[in-house]
């Protein structure tokens, strides 16, 4: 979605309140209901609405990101809650920026998030004939005219917040002249930039969006849906409200930057005498710290090679978050917690991470993986054992076999020759429990010529399989993997893409890139993990949540992405 191309460069101006009913409804909020749900409740109770109809109307000019997820959850969510329906509509009015790839990607994202739209996806381009008919109607009513000024002249004559705009010299042309000019725009006689169709409203309006906004421009471009049928294309601000009206949308939900566009939204629907009269309501957009959602800046990351494509797991795109291993349930919960408000703010990314961890706690099966291997030899293990353990401690997910052999790998961070205070893992002469197995004691430390520890020789306490040792307390528990029956795996450790909470506070956002946002390690995993399906999620015990990579993972060459570590800094409010 985007505002009118011509006026989007202008800052939002204060809008004179001519929509008292809408504005008051948005301000007066009942306890337990956000203002959108309050409006809908009242509309249904008063009989103004029989069936709630919403829409999610992205422009197919890029991939969806976390901000769109909130819009999807709101539009589909309220429709479902109130027994109505939500349309998926592509506002495809700019053929120069739109591609079928994005159409397909958006549809897949909405489905993956768990929502269904009514019937087939809609396209604004399907309404081009009707939009054109209405444009002719506006000309005949004296509500629109063809302007032959140059784009530079139009921009200059729009005025500013101190000075009113100036009327175009073509503003008072006759209906006949305007119809002739409009036909020449349509049949390709006029070239791009030579003419536009404008609404005739008020060049002195304090709201710049009402200063004769452009309705149609000339583009000799092929459209992904309509081919080369059209030489003129409607502007977003014209096509969007009328598409809502055609579809019978009752509540048009958008973000706050469209608030100043609402008077034109209402004006154009009134002028074409639409039977259906949708109402626009604006709420805050989703802003998260350590995150950027500007399409321009995201594109720069991709095209500059700072990330590995739009689905890089560090990207805030839906495809990126999915590949990272984020769950659709966690994203929906996050949007629910953020809620709907009329004021912009910054949401703590820790809340998002909390919601994802919550969704994984009882859905991700357990497994063991050693990310930084250190060899351990069990000197007195009588034989190889196949230990059978549950895949999850609290949820029935079946069992897995964990081979225990005399040669193991433990994580290097779980051994210290000279331990710091409070260290409860393995030390020379000390004991720890192997997760799901025996208590072991470190009897010997083997070093290479450089003095680096390369192997630990340990003995098991044969009486401690599944029970505590007699007469002593062993505090530490460490994870491990068989060195001979475990499998090597590539593990990608992802962290936040930016080091600053407001990475795009200025245009030099690239300076805030986190150089450690991706580390690739060669790990060892228990055999059961290699059989994972792509996108299957796990908790690697003591390490974090991981997902089998959507594209690169195979049982022969396992590849896992870290979703998140196990530490939560977000403290949810108690309900």
Buried (B, 14 or more C-beta within 10 A) or exposed (E): BBBBBBBEEBEBBEBEEEBEEBBEBBEEBEEEBBBBBBBBBBBBEEEEBEEBBBBBBBBBBBBBBBBBBBBBBBBBBBBBEBEBBBBBBBBBBBBEBBBEEBBEBBBBBBEBBBBEBBEEBBBBBBBBEBBBEBBBBBBEEEBBBBBBBEBEBBEEBBBEEEEBBBBBEBEEBEEEBBBBBBEBBBEEBBEEEBBBBBBBBBBEBEBBBBBBBBBBBBBEBEBBBBEEEBBBBBBBBBBBBBBBBBBBBBBBBBBBBBBBBBBBBBBBBEBBEBEEBBBBBBBBBBBBBBBBBEBEBBEBBBEEEBBBBBBBBBBBBBBBBBBBBBBBBBBBBBBBBBEBBBEEEEBBBBBBBBBBBBBBEEBBBBBBBBBBBBBBBBEEBEEEBEBEBBBBEEEEBEEBEBBBBBBBBBBEEBBBEEBEEEBBBBBBEBBBBBBBBBBBBBBEBEEEEEEEBEBBBBBBBEEBBEEEBEEEEBEBBBBBBBBEBBBEBBBBBBBBBBBBBBBBEEEEBBEBBBEEBBEEBEBBBBBBBBEBEBBBBBBBBBBBBBBBBBEBBEEEEBBBBBBBEEEEEBEEEEE
